[in-house]
Amino acid sequence: MIRKLKSNKGIQGLIPAIASLLIFFFVAIVYTLSLAFAVLGSLMILYSLAFGLWPFVKTNNYYFLITAFYLLTLGLVFQLIDMPDSINGPKPEFGNEFKLALLFFYFFMFWLMYISYRKKLKFRGREIMELAARDVDEAPDSYTERPRPAGVTELSKYDILDFAGYLKRNLVCMPFEEENRVLLVPIKQGNEFEFLYKPNFNYLSKTWISFAFDGQVSVHISRADYLDFKDDLSFDHLCQSLGELMISFSEFYAKGDKVRIMDRVNSVKTGLFSQL
């Protein structure tokens, strides 16, 4: 299938690792190697909260807890390394506590590798936008900021909320409940940091699909997401396609065919991270 989105080669996800290595080498050079490992271990424990526990709280995706435990055990391994102050010093000794922490680290590392391969930790906004644009043709100068009506759903308010919760747990869309509707915001991998860590995340300025409790469905596509396509696509058709896609997902959910939703999402073959 021809990709309609531009490739994303951002390195946002590598920034914490790069910063950690810089801090490690700085402490090792200025102070001691033992202290450097202790500082690095403390950073990993802090990351377990920031990049494991907090994303779990924001998304209810239990797989993020695997990330948390992986980083926590990695931090403990670094904390328990007792390096000599000099190269000519005695060899480091690794006690039972270190060996136990290392065992748990390997366990969570392989588990994390498996769920990463299954894309359980990947925000699926890029796949959603690719699916929406699959049959949309080019039409220059067609973008507008105004939301467009996209159809009707027969789901009740509580069915809509349950459906939104399912999409949230599977990182397909992040729901934002208002008085009379729920907005479903597809978050692209690589753009999740704003959603996760910005205190006042302005979801109204993003691409969203609105499921009103009276059944009306409407779509807003942000200029940034529209410009992320390689070509100028027919805006009306794109909005209609995105709305129909989410309505079809809601129908799958209502019929108990949840697996069909992820089958459609996974039909867009992407990399494990943000690149298409």
FENMO-V599045 format. One record per residue. N is the residue number from 0. PHI is phi in whole degrees, -180 to 180 (* if undefined). Layout:
n,phi
N,PHI
N,PHI
This chain:
n,phi
0,*
1,-73
2,-75
3,-102
4,-90
5,-66
6,-71
7,-117
8,-119
9,-69
10,-115
11,-56
12,-69
13,-92
14,-58
15,-60
16,-66
17,-64
18,-62
19,-63
20,-66
21,-63
22,-64
23,-59
24,-68
25,-64
26,-66
27,-64
28,-76
29,-80
30,-116
31,-133
32,-67
33,-61
34,-66
35,-62
36,-66
37,-65
38,-65
39,-62
40,-63
41,-64
42,-63
43,-63
44,-66
45,-64
46,-65
47,-62
48,-78
49,-75
50,-109
51,-121
52,-69
53,-67
54,-59
55,-62
56,-62
57,-76
58,-119
59,62
60,-88
61,-67
62,-66
63,-65
64,-67
65,-65
66,-60
67,-61
68,-69
69,-62
70,-68
71,-64
72,-68
73,-63
74,-62
75,-66
76,-60
77,-64
78,-65
79,-90
80,-77
81,-111
82,-86
83,-70
84,-72
85,-140
86,-63
87,-86
88,-75
89,-65
90,-66
91,-66
92,-107
93,-115
94,-83
95,-65
96,-63
97,-63
98,-64
99,-67
100,-63
101,-65
102,-62
103,-66
104,-60
105,-63
106,-59
107,-72
108,-64
109,-68
110,-65
111,-65
112,-61
113,-67
114,-71
115,-68
116,-62
117,-82
118,60
119,-77
120,-110
121,-100
122,-70
123,-104
124,-63
125,-64
126,-64
127,-62
128,-69
129,-65
130,-62
131,-64
132,-90
133,-54
134,-111
135,-95
136,-93
137,-73
138,-160
139,-64
140,57
141,-114
142,-75
143,-147
144,-76
145,-70
146,-63
147,-122
148,-65
149,-134
150,139
151,-136
152,-122
153,-98
154,-68
155,-76
156,-57
157,-73
158,-67
159,-62
160,-65
161,-65
162,-61
163,-62
164,-64
165,-65
166,-63
167,-65
168,-64
169,-98
170,62
171,-80
172,-146
173,-101
174,-87
175,-131
176,-87
177,-115
178,-62
179,-120
180,-163
181,-123
182,-99
183,-103
184,-108
185,-75
186,-100
187,-80
188,-59
189,103
190,-109
191,-75
192,-67
193,-63
194,-63
195,-75
196,-121
197,-80
198,-58
199,-113
200,-69
201,-87
202,-69
203,-68
204,-85
205,-95
206,-71
207,-147
208,-119
209,-95
210,-109
211,-74
212,-71
213,-91
214,102
215,-75
216,-118
217,-135
218,-134
219,-126
220,-113
221,-70
222,-62
223,-61
224,-70
225,-66
226,-74
227,-76
228,-79
229,-65
230,-123
231,-77
232,-97
233,-61
234,-67
235,-60
236,-65
237,-65
238,-62
239,-61
240,-65
241,-65
242,-64
243,-65
244,-61
245,-71
246,-64
247,-64
248,-62
249,-65
250,-70
251,-57
252,-64
253,-64
254,-87
255,84
256,-99
257,-59
258,-61
259,-66
260,-62
261,-71
262,-62
263,-65
264,-63
265,-75
266,-68
267,-88
268,-77
269,-127
270,-73
271,-68
272,-112
273,-100
274,-74
275,-90
